[in-house]
Amino acid sequence: VQHNCEVIGRVHSPFQEKFGIPRQPGLAAAITGEIELLPPWDTAGTVERLDEYSHVWISFIFHQCVAQGWRERVRPPRLGGNEQVGVFASRSPFRPNHLGLSVVRLLSVQTVPAVKLVVSGLDLLDGTPVVDIKPYLPYVDAIPGASGGYAPAAPGARLAVSFADQPSRLLAEREDGDYLRRSITELLALDPRPAYQRDRQTGDRVYGMRFAGHDIRWTVTDSVRARSWSRSRPILPGPCSSRGRAPLSPT
């Protein structure tokens, strides 16, 4: 039986590209975003009493992966990106219907001027199509003693994160500086590099991602390296993610 899903909403997220997005929801709890409902589902009636719940399930489409099709076997990052498993034994985006599922904290429900859910801990790309929203029910959605297979526990912070002096001063001057510092620290501590690069010494290699309208640049190194940046460019000098300490800056 063929069934077409309707897109009921869109994600407004600080993640502007796939690289750097946490691989599961809740790993970067500071990250906030919105789920905006689309007509005809954008009514106060559709979200009535939803604010009584602390978390919601978001069903969405991995829209940037649709053109690449699906795969029978995939290489999960939790296995180092080398070992293969069946696609149904993973949360890979390369699925037959490219459907994803994330549980996020519900901070508030807004109905004016538009119907939006303000959420945190999201792992969704900006513009992601949403196909359903359901309340999280602790008594059935959290099962004591359940087995997590090859991913039995949430990954912890892999890297210590520090900010160079100039980025620190710039963040201190911004109204949203504390939010940006917390968010960037959480993201880089998870080590967003490809799994096959994580145990390699990468020296002066500069990594980058787009986040909340800023170009974030960082290096992974064992020593502090000062770098220059231009205040005239619309770029936030980000922190340097490191195994010890390392300053991060756009160059």
N, C-alpha and C positions, 0 to 999 in steps of 0.2 A: 504494500500500500504506500503510495507516494504522498508525502505531506510537505507543504511549504510553510516554513516558519516566517512569521512577521517580525520585522525589527521594531521593537517597542520603545527603544531608547538608545542614547549614545553616551559614551563615557567621555568626561572631561578630566583629563589626567595630566600631570606634569611630565609624564613619559612621552617624549616625542619621537622616539625610535626604539626598536626592539632591544638593542644592546643596552645593558645596564638594568633592565627590568628584573626585579626579584623573580626567581623561578617558581615561587609559590606565594600565595597571599599571606599577609601577616608577618612576613619576615622583616619587613621594614615598616614598623607600626606607625612611624611618624608621617608617612606619605598620605596626603589627603587628596580627595578628588570628588567628582560629582557624577551621578547617573541622572541624566535629564530625559524625562519621558517625552515621547513624540505623540502627536495626534493620531488616533482619537483616544489614546490611553492617558493623556496628560490632564487628568481631572483629579480633583480632591477626593472623589469617591474611590478611585483605584488604590489609593494609599491610606485610606481611613484605618486608623489604629495600628498601622505598621510601626509607628514610633514607640510602641510598647515593647518592641523587640530590640535586643542589643546588637544582633548581627543578622545579615541577610545573605542568601545565596544569589549570585549573579550568574545566569546562563548567558553565554556570549559566543560570538563567532571569531575565530582566529582569521580575520579578514585578509591579513597580509600574506597568509600561507595558502589560500585557496587555489591560486594559480599554479602552485607547485604540486598539487595533488596529495594523495595519501601514500603511506608506506607500510608495508607489512611488518618490517622490523625497524627499530630505531635505536639510537645510542644515547641513553639517558646521561645527563651531566653527573648525576650522583654516582655513576659507575665509571667516572673518569672520561666519558666520551669515547671509550674504546670497545666496551662490551655491548653486544646487541641483545635486545629483548623484543618480544612481540609488542606491537603498537598498543594493544589493549592491556598490557602490563605496564603501561607508562602514562604520563600526562602530556605526551608530545602533542604539539599543535598539528602534526601531519596525520590527521585522523580522517576516516571516511567522510564525515560530515563537518569536520573542522569546528566542532562544538567544544567550548571550554566551560569550566565551572570554578568559581572563586567564592569563598566566604569572606566577607569584609565586615568591619565594625560599622554600625549605623550610628552616625553622630547626630543627625537631625533629618527631618522631613520638611521640605519647603513646598508650599503650594502657591506662593505669590512672589514674583510675577509669573514664574513658571513652576511646574512640578518637578522637583529635584530631590534626590537623596544625597546628602553629604556623608561621605564614607571615609574610612581610614584603613591603612594596611593593604591598599589595593595593589595589584600586580598587572594592571591593564594599560594598554597603549591608548593614547589619546585618539578619540574617534572610533573606538571599538564598538561594533553594533551589539546591542543587548537584546536578547530574545525572550528572557523571562526573569522574574524576581520572585524569590520565595523567602519566607522567614526561616531563620535558623532555629531549630528546636533541640535544645540540649539533651533532652531525655532520649531522643532517637538518633540525632546526628553525631553525638559523641558516645562511642561504644567502649566501655572499659575493657581492657585486655585485648583489643583488636590488634592484629598483626600488620606491620607496615612493610613487609617484604624487604627489598634491598634499600628502602628509605625509612627505617624504623623511627627516626627522630628528626626534628628540625635541625638543619645545619647551623652551627654556631658561627660567631664572627671569626673569620680566618685572618684578617689583617688589622693591625693597629693603624689608625688614621690620624694624621696631623695636618695642620694648615700652615702654610708659609705666612710670614709676618704681614705681607701686603694683603693677601686674601682675608686674613683675620681682621685687619683694620677695615677693609671694605665691608665685610659682613656686619661688623659692629655699627657701621653707619646706616645700615638698611633697616627699615621697619620690619621686614620679614627675615632679618638676618639669623635669628635664633632658629626659625623653622628650616631655613636652608641649611644651616650648619648641621642640625640634627638629621635632616633627611639625607644629605650627602654622606655624612658619617655612617649612617646605617647602610646605605647602598654600597659604599666602597668596602666596608668591613666584611660584607658577604663575598667579596672578590668576584666581580662580574666578568672577569676574563674567561675565555674559553677553557674548558676543563683541562685540555692537553697542555695549556701554558702555565697552569697554576704552580707546578713544582719546578719550573725553570727559572733561572736567573735572567731577568729581562733587562737589567741595567738601566740605560737611559731611554728605553722605549716609552713613548708617550701614548697613553690611551685617552679616549675621549668619548663623550656622549652628550646628547641634548637633554636637558632637564629644566623644566619650568621656565623656558625661554632663554636659558643660558647654555653656553658651551662649556662643559666641564672637562678639564684636562688633568691627568694625574700620571704619576710614575710609581713603579714598585721597585724599591731599592732598600739596601741596608744602611744607607747613609743619607744625611740631609743634604739636599742639593738646592741651592737658591736659583730661581729662574726669574726672568723679567716678564712683565706684561704691560699692556697699554691701557690706561684708564679711558682713553677715547673710544676704544672698541666696545661694542655691546656684549661683553663677555664677563662672566663671573669667574675669577680665578678660583678654581676649586681646590680641595685639599689634596694632599698626596697620600695615596694609600700605600702602606708599607708593611714590611715584616718587622721593621724596627721603627724608624721615623722617615718621612720623606715629604718635602713640600710639593704641592701641586700647583701648576699654573699653566695658563694657555700660552702657547708660543707659536 
